[in-house]
Amino acid sequence: MKNYVCDVCGYVYDPTAGDPDNGVAPGTAFENVPEDWVCPLCGVGKDQFSEE
């Protein structure tokens, strides 16, 4: 599983950690993160993330 970086603020989505505060369990690949999930720091959508 690969990390993805927010193009706007630099937040790194690490699939081993997930984003449990926002409903994404640890071990969730970025491809499996819900489409309505947003960056927890700046609020942009998944389409604003790039593979690290």
DAGIVEN-V954110 format. One record per pair of residues at least 6 apart in sequence whose C-alpha atoms are under 8 Angstrom apart, sorted by sequence separation. I is the first residue (numbers start at 1). J is the second residue. If there is no record, write none. Layout:
# DAGIVEN-V954110
I	J
I	J
This chain:
# DAGIVEN-V954110
5	11
6	12
13	19
18	24
19	25
20	26
38	44
39	45
5	12
6	13
18	25
19	26
38	45
39	46
4	12
5	13
17	25
18	26
37	45
38	46
3	12
4	13
17	26
18	27
24	33
36	45
37	46
3	13
4	14
16	26
17	27
18	28
35	45
36	46
3	14
15	26
16	27
35	46
2	14
3	15
15	27
16	28
2	15
15	28
1	15
15	29
15	30
22	37
13	30
22	40
4	30
2	29
3	30
1	29
2	30
11	39
1	30
11	41
9	41
6	39
9	42
8	42
8	44
8	48
7	48
6	48
7	49
6	49
7	50
5	49
6	50
4	49
5	50
4	50
5	51
4	51
5	52
3	51
4	52
2	51
3	52
2	52
